[in-house]
Amino acid sequence: MITPCLIVMCFIALFVACFIGSTTLPVERVVAALLGHGEAGDELVIWSIRLPRALAAFTVGATLGISGAALQGLLRNPLAEPGVLGVSATASLTATVSLYYGLATLSPWVLPIAAIGGALLATALLAFAAVRTDSVVTLILIGVGISSFAAALMSLLINLAPNPFSLADMINWMLGSVANRSFDDLLLSLPFMVLGVLILYGSRRGLSALTLGEEAAAGIGLNLKRQRILTVVGAGIATGASVALAGAIGFVGIIAPHLVRPFVAHDPARSLVPSALLAGLLLVVADIGVRLTPTNNELKLGVIAALIGAPAFVWIAMRRGRSNG
Protein backbone atom coordinates (compact mmCIF):
# COMPACT_ATOMS: atom_id res chain seq x y z
CA MET A 1 0.00 0.00 0.00
CA ILE A 2 2.85 2.37 0.75
CA THR A 3 4.32 2.19 -2.77
CA PRO A 4 1.20 3.39 -4.67
CA CYS A 5 0.77 6.24 -2.17
CA LEU A 6 4.38 7.32 -2.63
CA ILE A 7 4.05 7.18 -6.44
CA VAL A 8 1.06 9.54 -6.31
CA MET A 9 2.87 11.89 -3.93
CA CYS A 10 5.94 11.92 -6.18
CA PHE A 11 3.88 12.94 -9.21
CA ILE A 12 2.20 15.68 -7.16
CA ALA A 13 5.58 16.97 -5.94
CA LEU A 14 7.01 16.99 -9.48
CA PHE A 15 3.98 18.90 -10.73
CA VAL A 16 4.22 21.42 -7.88
CA ALA A 17 7.90 21.90 -8.68
CA CYS A 18 6.91 22.93 -12.21
CA PHE A 19 4.73 25.85 -11.21
CA ILE A 20 6.59 27.09 -8.11
CA GLY A 21 9.67 29.22 -8.63
CA SER A 22 10.83 32.82 -8.74
CA THR A 23 7.61 33.46 -10.68
CA THR A 24 4.64 31.24 -9.86
CA LEU A 25 2.72 30.08 -12.92
CA PRO A 26 -1.00 29.30 -12.80
CA VAL A 27 -1.85 25.61 -12.86
CA GLU A 28 -3.62 25.81 -16.24
CA ARG A 29 -0.55 27.38 -17.87
CA VAL A 30 1.70 24.69 -16.42
CA VAL A 31 -0.59 21.94 -17.72
CA ALA A 32 -0.72 23.58 -21.16
CA ALA A 33 3.08 23.89 -21.25
CA LEU A 34 3.55 20.25 -20.22
CA LEU A 35 1.19 19.17 -22.98
CA GLY A 36 2.98 21.32 -25.55
CA HIS A 37 0.09 23.72 -26.05
CA GLY A 38 1.30 26.61 -23.88
CA GLU A 39 2.99 29.89 -24.58
CA ALA A 40 6.57 29.74 -25.82
CA GLY A 41 7.89 31.40 -22.66
CA ASP A 42 6.01 29.00 -20.39
CA GLU A 43 7.24 25.96 -22.30
CA LEU A 44 10.81 27.25 -22.11
CA VAL A 45 10.58 27.71 -18.32
CA ILE A 46 8.95 24.32 -17.74
CA TRP A 47 10.86 22.10 -20.17
CA SER A 48 14.28 23.77 -19.97
CA ILE A 49 14.50 24.80 -16.32
CA ARG A 50 11.93 23.53 -13.83
CA LEU A 51 11.09 20.02 -15.03
CA PRO A 52 14.72 18.92 -15.62
CA ARG A 53 15.67 20.28 -12.21
CA ALA A 54 12.79 18.49 -10.47
CA LEU A 55 13.53 15.22 -12.26
CA ALA A 56 17.22 15.54 -11.37
CA ALA A 57 16.34 15.96 -7.70
CA PHE A 58 13.99 12.98 -7.85
CA THR A 59 16.40 10.61 -9.60
CA VAL A 60 19.29 11.58 -7.33
CA GLY A 61 17.14 11.04 -4.25
CA ALA A 62 15.82 7.74 -5.58
CA THR A 63 19.28 6.32 -6.28
CA LEU A 64 20.58 7.41 -2.89
CA GLY A 65 17.49 6.01 -1.17
CA ILE A 66 17.73 2.56 -2.75
CA SER A 67 21.51 2.51 -2.23
CA GLY A 68 21.07 3.35 1.44
CA ALA A 69 18.42 0.67 1.89
CA ALA A 70 20.61 -1.94 0.17
CA LEU A 71 23.71 -1.05 2.20
CA GLN A 72 21.70 -1.15 5.41
CA GLY A 73 20.44 -4.60 4.47
CA LEU A 74 23.90 -5.84 3.53
CA LEU A 75 25.59 -4.51 6.65
CA ARG A 76 22.54 -5.05 8.89
CA ASN A 77 23.04 -1.53 10.16
CA PRO A 78 20.39 1.26 9.98
CA LEU A 79 23.13 3.90 10.03
CA ALA A 80 24.71 2.73 6.77
CA GLU A 81 24.29 5.17 3.88
CA PRO A 82 26.48 6.36 0.98
CA GLY A 83 26.97 9.83 2.49
CA VAL A 84 27.76 8.77 6.06
CA LEU A 85 30.06 5.94 4.95
CA GLY A 86 32.12 8.21 2.70
CA VAL A 87 30.91 6.84 -0.64
CA SER A 88 29.44 10.16 -1.80
CA ALA A 89 32.48 12.12 -0.63
CA THR A 90 34.87 9.81 -2.48
CA ALA A 91 32.75 9.96 -5.65
CA SER A 92 32.70 13.75 -5.37
CA LEU A 93 36.47 13.78 -4.93
CA THR A 94 37.21 11.73 -8.05
CA ALA A 95 34.71 13.80 -10.06
CA THR A 96 36.43 16.97 -8.87
CA VAL A 97 39.86 15.58 -9.77
CA SER A 98 38.61 15.06 -13.33
CA LEU A 99 37.48 18.70 -13.37
CA TYR A 100 40.68 20.00 -11.78
CA TYR A 101 42.97 18.34 -14.30
CA GLY A 102 40.71 19.10 -17.26
CA LEU A 103 39.96 15.45 -17.94
CA ALA A 104 36.22 16.12 -18.00
CA THR A 105 36.68 18.17 -21.17
CA LEU A 106 37.94 15.14 -23.08
CA SER A 107 34.55 13.44 -23.14
CA PRO A 108 31.16 13.92 -21.48
CA TRP A 109 31.51 10.39 -20.09
CA VAL A 110 34.67 11.11 -18.09
CA LEU A 111 32.90 12.87 -15.21
CA PRO A 112 30.27 10.19 -14.47
CA ILE A 113 32.83 7.39 -14.89
CA ALA A 114 35.20 9.18 -12.50
CA ALA A 115 32.44 9.62 -9.92
CA ILE A 116 31.34 5.99 -10.24
CA GLY A 117 34.93 4.81 -9.90
CA GLY A 118 35.35 6.74 -6.65
CA ALA A 119 32.05 5.42 -5.29
CA LEU A 120 33.00 1.83 -6.15
CA LEU A 121 36.39 2.23 -4.46
CA ALA A 122 34.88 3.51 -1.22
CA THR A 123 32.08 0.91 -1.20
CA ALA A 124 34.57 -1.89 -1.86
CA LEU A 125 36.69 -0.74 1.09
CA LEU A 126 33.59 -0.79 3.29
CA ALA A 127 32.59 -4.26 2.12
CA PHE A 128 36.14 -5.47 2.76
CA ALA A 129 35.98 -4.03 6.27
CA ALA A 130 32.51 -5.45 6.90
CA VAL A 131 33.76 -8.96 6.21
CA ARG A 132 36.51 -8.59 8.81
CA THR A 133 34.70 -6.91 11.68
CA ASP A 134 31.51 -7.61 13.57
CA SER A 135 31.47 -4.16 15.15
CA VAL A 136 29.00 -1.68 13.72
CA VAL A 137 30.84 1.14 15.46
CA THR A 138 34.10 0.16 13.80
CA LEU A 139 32.46 0.12 10.39
CA ILE A 140 30.91 3.54 10.91
CA LEU A 141 34.28 4.90 12.07
CA ILE A 142 35.93 3.52 8.94
CA GLY A 143 33.30 5.26 6.85
CA VAL A 144 33.84 8.51 8.73
CA GLY A 145 37.57 8.14 8.16
CA ILE A 146 37.07 7.63 4.41
CA SER A 147 34.77 10.65 4.28
CA SER A 148 37.20 12.82 6.26
CA PHE A 149 40.14 11.82 4.08
CA ALA A 150 38.18 12.56 0.90
CA ALA A 151 37.11 15.92 2.37
CA ALA A 152 40.72 16.72 3.22
CA LEU A 153 41.83 16.00 -0.34
CA MET A 154 38.96 18.14 -1.62
CA SER A 155 40.14 20.98 0.62
CA LEU A 156 43.64 20.57 -0.80
CA LEU A 157 42.31 20.86 -4.35
CA ILE A 158 40.36 23.97 -3.38
CA ASN A 159 43.53 25.53 -1.97
CA LEU A 160 45.32 24.75 -5.22
CA ALA A 161 42.47 25.88 -7.51
CA PRO A 162 44.07 27.75 -10.44
CA ASN A 163 41.20 30.23 -10.93
CA PRO A 164 37.85 31.32 -9.41
CA PHE A 165 35.89 29.33 -12.02
CA SER A 166 37.53 26.06 -11.01
CA LEU A 167 36.98 26.96 -7.37
CA ALA A 168 33.25 27.54 -7.97
CA ASP A 169 32.91 24.16 -9.72
CA MET A 170 34.61 22.36 -6.83
CA ILE A 171 32.44 24.03 -4.22
CA ASN A 172 29.33 23.07 -6.20
CA TRP A 173 30.41 19.43 -6.14
CA MET A 174 31.11 19.57 -2.42
CA LEU A 175 27.79 21.18 -1.46
CA GLY A 176 25.48 19.44 -3.94
CA SER A 177 22.94 21.12 -6.21
CA VAL A 178 20.53 20.36 -9.06
CA ALA A 179 20.28 23.98 -10.20
CA ASN A 180 20.77 24.56 -13.92
CA ARG A 181 20.61 20.85 -14.73
CA SER A 182 19.32 20.04 -18.21
CA PHE A 183 17.83 16.94 -19.79
CA ASP A 184 21.24 16.33 -21.39
CA ASP A 185 22.86 16.20 -17.94
CA LEU A 186 20.13 13.89 -16.73
CA LEU A 187 20.40 11.54 -19.71
CA LEU A 188 24.16 11.32 -19.26
CA SER A 189 23.86 9.94 -15.71
CA LEU A 190 20.56 8.08 -16.08
CA PRO A 191 21.95 4.91 -17.75
CA PHE A 192 24.36 4.39 -14.84
CA MET A 193 21.61 5.10 -12.30
CA VAL A 194 19.31 2.56 -13.97
CA LEU A 195 22.10 -0.03 -14.11
CA GLY A 196 22.93 0.39 -10.42
CA VAL A 197 19.26 0.25 -9.40
CA LEU A 198 18.64 -2.90 -11.48
CA ILE A 199 21.64 -4.63 -9.90
CA LEU A 200 20.40 -3.77 -6.40
CA TYR A 201 16.83 -4.78 -7.16
CA GLY A 202 17.98 -8.03 -8.76
CA SER A 203 19.88 -8.99 -5.61
CA ARG A 204 17.09 -8.03 -3.19
CA ARG A 205 16.25 -11.58 -2.07
CA GLY A 206 19.71 -12.04 -0.67
CA LEU A 207 19.22 -8.96 1.52
CA SER A 208 16.15 -10.58 3.07
CA ALA A 209 18.12 -13.75 3.74
CA LEU A 210 20.84 -11.77 5.51
CA THR A 211 18.38 -10.71 8.20
CA LEU A 212 18.75 -14.27 9.53
CA GLY A 213 22.50 -13.78 9.92
CA GLU A 214 25.30 -14.69 7.53
CA GLU A 215 25.66 -18.28 8.71
CA ALA A 216 21.94 -18.98 8.44
CA ALA A 217 21.77 -17.21 5.06
CA ALA A 218 24.64 -19.32 3.75
CA GLY A 219 22.93 -22.39 5.14
CA ILE A 220 19.84 -21.79 2.99
CA GLY A 221 21.96 -21.40 -0.12
CA LEU A 222 22.90 -17.70 -0.30
CA ASN A 223 26.24 -17.02 -1.95
CA LEU A 224 27.56 -14.40 0.48
CA LYS A 225 30.47 -13.30 -1.69
CA ARG A 226 28.24 -12.81 -4.72
CA GLN A 227 25.69 -10.90 -2.62
CA ARG A 228 28.35 -8.52 -1.27
CA ILE A 229 29.79 -7.91 -4.73
CA LEU A 230 26.39 -7.24 -6.30
CA THR A 231 25.35 -4.85 -3.53
CA VAL A 232 28.69 -3.05 -3.52
CA VAL A 233 28.77 -2.67 -7.30
CA GLY A 234 25.11 -1.66 -7.54
CA ALA A 235 25.34 0.91 -4.75
CA GLY A 236 28.64 2.23 -6.10
CA ILE A 237 27.35 2.71 -9.65
CA ALA A 238 24.08 4.29 -8.48
CA THR A 239 25.76 6.61 -5.98
CA GLY A 240 28.50 7.61 -8.40
CA ALA A 241 25.92 8.48 -11.05
CA SER A 242 23.96 10.61 -8.57
CA VAL A 243 27.14 12.46 -7.58
CA ALA A 244 27.97 13.01 -11.25
CA LEU A 245 24.59 14.71 -11.64
CA ALA A 246 24.23 16.67 -8.40
CA GLY A 247 27.42 16.48 -6.34
CA ALA A 248 27.55 15.16 -2.79
CA ILE A 249 24.16 15.01 -1.04
CA GLY A 250 24.10 13.13 2.24
CA PHE A 251 21.73 11.64 4.81
CA VAL A 252 18.71 11.12 2.54
CA GLY A 253 19.77 7.48 2.18
CA ILE A 254 19.42 7.05 5.95
CA ILE A 255 16.16 8.86 6.53
CA ALA A 256 14.07 7.26 3.77
CA PRO A 257 14.79 3.56 4.60
CA HIS A 258 14.33 4.29 8.30
CA LEU A 259 10.87 5.80 7.72
CA VAL A 260 9.86 3.05 5.29
CA ARG A 261 11.04 0.05 7.30
CA PRO A 262 8.05 -0.23 9.70
CA PHE A 263 5.64 -0.33 6.73
CA VAL A 264 7.38 -3.30 5.10
CA ALA A 265 7.82 -5.50 8.19
CA HIS A 266 11.50 -4.50 8.37
CA ASP A 267 12.22 -6.56 5.24
CA PRO A 268 15.24 -5.06 3.36
CA ALA A 269 14.04 -6.46 0.02
CA ARG A 270 10.59 -4.89 0.32
CA SER A 271 12.08 -1.58 1.48
CA LEU A 272 14.12 -0.91 -1.69
CA VAL A 273 11.42 0.55 -3.95
CA PRO A 274 9.56 2.57 -1.27
CA SER A 275 12.89 3.92 0.02
CA ALA A 276 13.79 5.08 -3.48
CA LEU A 277 10.40 6.77 -3.94
CA LEU A 278 10.43 8.45 -0.53
CA ALA A 279 14.02 9.69 -0.92
CA GLY A 280 13.19 11.09 -4.35
CA LEU A 281 10.11 12.79 -2.91
CA LEU A 282 12.12 14.28 -0.04
CA LEU A 283 14.72 15.77 -2.37
CA VAL A 284 12.10 17.26 -4.70
CA VAL A 285 10.37 18.89 -1.71
CA ALA A 286 13.72 20.07 -0.33
CA ASP A 287 14.63 21.60 -3.70
CA ILE A 288 11.28 23.42 -3.79
CA GLY A 289 12.20 24.79 -0.37
CA VAL A 290 15.59 25.87 -1.70
CA ARG A 291 13.93 27.86 -4.48
CA LEU A 292 11.46 29.52 -2.09
CA THR A 293 14.03 30.47 0.57
CA PRO A 294 14.49 34.27 0.44
CA THR A 295 18.29 34.51 0.26
CA ASN A 296 20.59 36.59 -1.95
CA ASN A 297 22.41 33.47 -3.13
CA GLU A 298 20.43 30.28 -3.61
CA LEU A 299 21.13 27.68 -0.96
CA LYS A 300 22.65 24.40 -2.08
CA LEU A 301 20.46 21.30 -1.95
CA GLY A 302 23.18 19.34 -0.15
CA VAL A 303 23.25 21.96 2.62
CA ILE A 304 19.49 21.69 3.19
CA ALA A 305 19.70 17.88 3.14
CA ALA A 306 22.47 17.95 5.75
CA LEU A 307 20.64 20.46 7.99
CA ILE A 308 17.64 18.14 8.07
CA GLY A 309 19.44 14.82 7.84
CA ALA A 310 22.21 15.26 10.41
CA PRO A 311 19.82 15.71 13.38
CA ALA A 312 17.78 12.77 12.07
CA PHE A 313 20.99 10.69 11.93
CA VAL A 314 21.73 11.55 15.58
CA TRP A 315 18.17 10.66 16.56
CA ILE A 316 18.34 7.28 14.78
CA ALA A 317 21.72 6.55 16.40
CA MET A 318 20.36 7.42 19.86
CA ARG A 319 17.29 5.21 19.36
CA ARG A 320 19.52 2.35 18.21
CA GLY A 321 21.75 2.84 21.25
CA ARG A 322 18.76 2.67 23.61
CA SER A 323 17.35 -0.43 21.92
CA ASN A 324 20.73 -2.18 22.11
CA GLY A 325 21.12 -1.17 25.72
C-alpha positions in Angstrom: 0.0 0.0 0.0 2.9 2.4 0.8 4.3 2.2 -2.8 1.2 3.4 -4.7 0.8 6.2 -2.2 4.4 7.3 -2.6 4.0 7.2 -6.4 1.1 9.5 -6.3 2.9 11.9 -3.9 5.9 11.9 -6.2 3.9 12.9 -9.2 2.2 15.7 -7.2 5.6 17.0 -5.9 7.0 17.0 -9.5 4.0 18.9 -10.7 4.2 21.4 -7.9 7.9 21.9 -8.7 6.9 22.9 -12.2 4.7 25.9 -11.2 6.6 27.1 -8.1 9.7 29.2 -8.6 10.8 32.8 -8.7 7.6 33.5 -10.7 4.6 31.2 -9.9 2.7 30.1 -12.9 -1.0 29.3 -12.8 -1.9 25.6 -12.9 -3.6 25.8 -16.2 -0.6 27.4 -17.9 1.7 24.7 -16.4 -0.6 21.9 -17.7 -0.7 23.6 -21.2 3.1 23.9 -21.3 3.6 20.3 -20.2 1.2 19.2 -23.0 3.0 21.3 -25.6 0.1 23.7 -26.0 1.3 26.6 -23.9 3.0 29.9 -24.6 6.6 29.7 -25.8 7.9 31.4 -22.7 6.0 29.0 -20.4 7.2 26.0 -22.3 10.8 27.3 -22.1 10.6 27.7 -18.3 8.9 24.3 -17.7 10.9 22.1 -20.2 14.3 23.8 -20.0 14.5 24.8 -16.3 11.9 23.5 -13.8 11.1 20.0 -15.0 14.7 18.9 -15.6 15.7 20.3 -12.2 12.8 18.5 -10.5 13.5 15.2 -12.3 17.2 15.5 -11.4 16.3 16.0 -7.7 14.0 13.0 -7.8 16.4 10.6 -9.6 19.3 11.6 -7.3 17.1 11.0 -4.3 15.8 7.7 -5.6 19.3 6.3 -6.3 20.6 7.4 -2.9 17.5 6.0 -1.2 17.7 2.6 -2.7 21.5 2.5 -2.2 21.1 3.3 1.4 18.4 0.7 1.9 20.6 -1.9 0.2 23.7 -1.0 2.2 21.7 -1.2 5.4 20.4 -4.6 4.5 23.9 -5.8 3.5 25.6 -4.5 6.7 22.5 -5.0 8.9 23.0 -1.5 10.2 20.4 1.3 10.0 23.1 3.9 10.0 24.7 2.7 6.8 24.3 5.2 3.9 26.5 6.4 1.0 27.0 9.8 2.5 27.8 8.8 6.1 30.1 5.9 4.9 32.1 8.2 2.7 30.9 6.8 -0.6 29.4 10.2 -1.8 32.5 12.1 -0.6 34.9 9.8 -2.5 32.8 10.0 -5.6 32.7 13.8 -5.4 36.5 13.8 -4.9 37.2 11.7 -8.0 34.7 13.8 -10.1 36.4 17.0 -8.9 39.9 15.6 -9.8 38.6 15.1 -13.3 37.5 18.7 -13.4 40.7 20.0 -11.8 43.0 18.3 -14.3 40.7 19.1 -17.3 40.0 15.4 -17.9 36.2 16.1 -18.0 36.7 18.2 -21.2 37.9 15.1 -23.1 34.5 13.4 -23.1 31.2 13.9 -21.5 31.5 10.4 -20.1 34.7 11.1 -18.1 32.9 12.9 -15.2 30.3 10.2 -14.5 32.8 7.4 -14.9 35.2 9.2 -12.5 32.4 9.6 -9.9 31.3 6.0 -10.2 34.9 4.8 -9.9 35.3 6.7 -6.7 32.1 5.4 -5.3 33.0 1.8 -6.2 36.4 2.2 -4.5 34.9 3.5 -1.2 32.1 0.9 -1.2 34.6 -1.9 -1.9 36.7 -0.7 1.1 33.6 -0.8 3.3 32.6 -4.3 2.1 36.1 -5.5 2.8 36.0 -4.0 6.3 32.5 -5.4 6.9 33.8 -9.0 6.2 36.5 -8.6 8.8 34.7 -6.9 11.7 31.5 -7.6 13.6 31.5 -4.2 15.2 29.0 -1.7 13.7 30.8 1.1 15.5 34.1 0.2 13.8 32.5 0.1 10.4 30.9 3.5 10.9 34.3 4.9 12.1 35.9 3.5 8.9 33.3 5.3 6.9 33.8 8.5 8.7 37.6 8.1 8.2 37.1 7.6 4.4 34.8 10.7 4.3 37.2 12.8 6.3 40.1 11.8 4.1 38.2 12.6 0.9 37.1 15.9 2.4 40.7 16.7 3.2 41.8 16.0 -0.3 39.0 18.1 -1.6 40.1 21.0 0.6 43.6 20.6 -0.8 42.3 20.9 -4.4 40.4 24.0 -3.4 43.5 25.5 -2.0 45.3 24.7 -5.2 42.5 25.9 -7.5 44.1 27.7 -10.4 41.2 30.2 -10.9 37.9 31.3 -9.4 35.9 29.3 -12.0 37.5 26.1 -11.0 37.0 27.0 -7.4 33.3 27.5 -8.0 32.9 24.2 -9.7 34.6 22.4 -6.8 32.4 24.0 -4.2 29.3 23.1 -6.2 30.4 19.4 -6.1 31.1 19.6 -2.4 27.8 21.2 -1.5 25.5 19.4 -3.9 22.9 21.1 -6.2 20.5 20.4 -9.1 20.3 24.0 -10.2 20.8 24.6 -13.9 20.6 20.9 -14.7 19.3 20.0 -18.2 17.8 16.9 -19.8 21.2 16.3 -21.4 22.9 16.2 -17.9 20.1 13.9 -16.7 20.4 11.5 -19.7 24.2 11.3 -19.3 23.9 9.9 -15.7 20.6 8.1 -16.1 21.9 4.9 -17.7 24.4 4.4 -14.8 21.6 5.1 -12.3 19.3 2.6 -14.0 22.1 0.0 -14.1 22.9 0.4 -10.4 19.3 0.2 -9.4 18.6 -2.9 -11.5 21.6 -4.6 -9.9 20.4 -3.8 -6.4 16.8 -4.8 -7.2 18.0 -8.0 -8.8 19.9 -9.0 -5.6 17.1 -8.0 -3.2 16.2 -11.6 -2.1 19.7 -12.0 -0.7 19.2 -9.0 1.5 16.2 -10.6 3.1 18.1 -13.8 3.7 20.8 -11.8 5.5 18.4 -10.7 8.2 18.7 -14.3 9.5 22.5 -13.8 9.9 25.3 -14.7 7.5 25.7 -18.3 8.7 21.9 -19.0 8.4 21.8 -17.2 5.1 24.6 -19.3 3.8 22.9 -22.4 5.1 19.8 -21.8 3.0 22.0 -21.4 -0.1 22.9 -17.7 -0.3 26.2 -17.0 -1.9 27.6 -14.4 0.5 30.5 -13.3 -1.7 28.2 -12.8 -4.7 25.7 -10.9 -2.6 28.4 -8.5 -1.3 29.8 -7.9 -4.7 26.4 -7.2 -6.3 25.3 -4.9 -3.5 28.7 -3.1 -3.5 28.8 -2.7 -7.3 25.1 -1.7 -7.5 25.3 0.9 -4.7 28.6 2.2 -6.1 27.3 2.7 -9.6 24.1 4.3 -8.5 25.8 6.6 -6.0 28.5 7.6 -8.4 25.9 8.5 -11.0 24.0 10.6 -8.6 27.1 12.5 -7.6 28.0 13.0 -11.3 24.6 14.7 -11.6 24.2 16.7 -8.4 27.4 16.5 -6.3 27.5 15.2 -2.8 24.2 15.0 -1.0 24.1 13.1 2.2 21.7 11.6 4.8 18.7 11.1 2.5 19.8 7.5 2.2 19.4 7.0 5.9 16.2 8.9 6.5 14.1 7.3 3.8 14.8 3.6 4.6 14.3 4.3 8.3 10.9 5.8 7.7 9.9 3.0 5.3 11.0 0.0 7.3 8.0 -0.2 9.7 5.6 -0.3 6.7 7.4 -3.3 5.1 7.8 -5.5 8.2 11.5 -4.5 8.4 12.2 -6.6 5.2 15.2 -5.1 3.4 14.0 -6.5 0.0 10.6 -4.9 0.3 12.1 -1.6 1.5 14.1 -0.9 -1.7 11.4 0.5 -3.9 9.6 2.6 -1.3 12.9 3.9 0.0 13.8 5.1 -3.5 10.4 6.8 -3.9 10.4 8.4 -0.5 14.0 9.7 -0.9 13.2 11.1 -4.3 10.1 12.8 -2.9 12.1 14.3 0.0 14.7 15.8 -2.4 12.1 17.3 -4.7 10.4 18.9 -1.7 13.7 20.1 -0.3 14.6 21.6 -3.7 11.3 23.4 -3.8 12.2 24.8 -0.4 15.6 25.9 -1.7 13.9 27.9 -4.5 11.5 29.5 -2.1 14.0 30.5 0.6 14.5 34.3 0.4 18.3 34.5 0.3 20.6 36.6 -1.9 22.4 33.5 -3.1 20.4 30.3 -3.6 21.1 27.7 -1.0 22.6 24.4 -2.1 20.5 21.3 -1.9 23.2 19.3 -0.2 23.3 22.0 2.6 19.5 21.7 3.2 19.7 17.9 3.1 22.5 18.0 5.8 20.6 20.5 8.0 17.6 18.1 8.1 19.4 14.8 7.8 22.2 15.3 10.4 19.8 15.7 13.4 17.8 12.8 12.1 21.0 10.7 11.9 21.7 11.5 15.6 18.2 10.7 16.6 18.3 7.3 14.8 21.7 6.6 16.4 20.4 7.4 19.9 17.3 5.2 19.4 19.5 2.4 18.2 21.7 2.8 21.3 18.8 2.7 23.6 17.4 -0.4 21.9 20.7 -2.2 22.1 21.1 -1.2 25.7 
